[in-house]
Amino acid sequence: MAGGGYRPKLIEVALPLAAINAEAAREKSIRHGHPSTLHLWWARRPLAAARAVIWASLVDDPSGYDEFTEPDGETEDERAGRLGRIDAERQRLFGILERLVKWENSNNPDVLAEARAEIDRCFPDGPPPVLDPFAGGGAIPLEAQRLGLTALAGDLNPVAVLINKAMIEIPPRFAGMPPVHPGIDKTLTTWERAQGLAADIEAYGQWMRDEAKRRIGHLYPDATGPDGEKLTPIAWIWARTVESPDPSWSGHVPLVASWTLAKRPGKPTVWIEPVIDRNSRLIMYAIREGGEPLTKGTVDRGGGRCIASGAAIPFSHIRAEGLAGRHATRLMAIVAEGDRTRTYLPSSAEAEEAATTSLPNVSLGAIHVNPRDFKTPGYGITTWEELFTARQLTALTTFSGLLGEVAKKVKSDAIEAGLTVDGRRLHEDGRGADAYAAAVITYLAFVIDKCADYWSTIAGWDNTKGETVRTLSGDRRSR
Ligand SMILES: C[S@@+](CC[C@H](N)C(=O)[O-])C[C@H]1O[C@@H](n2cnc3c(N)ncnc32)[C@H](O)[C@@H]1O
């Protein structure tokens, strides 16, 4: 109802839905610089939609403006004129909203100032704070903050809480501060917003990477290219193997969904050929280029197939063998960094050994008993550590261990740079050396989480355009 003290908000009356929907849909394909890449969160809402909803919930619909209140004795013509002016004003607001939801305008000061001015106009005594008690990936508090509002967020899940802290709370806390890492030239820029913090995260992350390489680099031997050149491996393609249920072939056979390594438009397909030696009962794996794989994979939704005899391998057999601890793995191929393309190389005993020795003594606990969401216990993988090769586990524990060392380094560098020892932890509102160290390692811990998503034995290989690891979360490294 217009007038009478109640002013409807724009969201209650009309929205430029087509423009909002188009931007929200477009956002799904935006990766670079998108806050969603900070850490996976399921059921994340598009920022464009959150931005639009908050803004349109605060800005009045013109039908409630005093000057558009229906006067007594209004004639038809006067009414038509008044409604026309209301519509024109609504179109003006739509224009602001359409500019506001565009991804390119996310940090455009003019567009944001224009949008904030409308909020201020509707709230002369200051806008209300925005509280999202179910904040998840933080789309709503992030956008509330962008619109200049006080944003409050909560969630039942500690991962969501940490994402919100990292995205919304920490950056403004250290805004305008230069980095503390001694290797960064402080005169480079004026260190606006959280640029100093970002530079430190990168610099200490680089230190972690270098240090990890020094400690465990020997577990990643170079691969040898077709001409004997040394190449850096970036992925290893394994097959899980199971004893064939066919008595005519006693031995393990691979369970492989696809033999294709790379499908390149206009270029030869790269694929693995399983070469069966019936005398020695060994299966070797050769890399082929051109043509197509000779057979389909050996496992799909219907079950498995013995590559040696063609016999069916029912899931019941695969599960029973897994539960009995009799699954094994074989390295089939190595993916190395080539000159602007991937190079696919055959496996080697050295490469297989490097991945499977040096198992750290870690216990990460049992995987939840929840067959709907956690399938691996049905196949005998019942603990979290079993989801990783020895080398993956070594890498993850090495990086996790380095976090503590980084925290000490950041703190001492921060003190050297003039920050005070504040004894504050992440959840406390400190701006001193301890709080700063906690902030830096929070982002670096997120990187380790991402590594765990890429480095597990149940991650797959995307043989299409990306030719990259298919992570469990569906994350894809932009190339
Ligand atoms: C649909 S998600 C929110 C998505 C969020 N708007 C975004 O853009 O990412 C719902 C959230 O509510 C949280 N949640 C569920 N029950 C809750 C409770 N009782 N208290 C607090 N948070 C809860 C979940 O952890 C989840 O993060």
The ligand as an ORCA input file, in Angstrom:
! r2SCAN-3c Opt
* xyz 0 1
  C      21.653    -22.667      1.313
  S      23.017    -22.465      2.371
  C      23.275    -20.750      2.318
  C      23.938    -20.331      1.054
  C      24.471    -18.916      1.089
  N      23.420    -17.938      1.024
  C      25.488    -18.736     -0.058
  O      25.305    -17.909     -0.925
  O      26.481    -19.445     -0.074
  C      22.279    -22.719      3.957
  C      23.263    -22.648      5.112
  O      22.577    -22.778      6.338
  C      23.433    -23.415      7.268
  N      22.608    -23.933      8.377
  C      21.746    -24.969      8.360
  N      21.160    -25.102      9.563
  C      21.634    -24.116     10.354
  C      21.406    -23.716     11.690
  N      20.552    -24.381     12.474
  N      22.068    -22.649     12.159
  C      22.942    -21.977     11.401
  N      23.208    -22.316     10.110
  C      22.565    -23.368      9.592
  C      24.139    -24.468      6.436
  O      25.379    -24.852      7.016
  C      24.327    -23.734      5.083
  O      25.583    -23.128      5.023
*
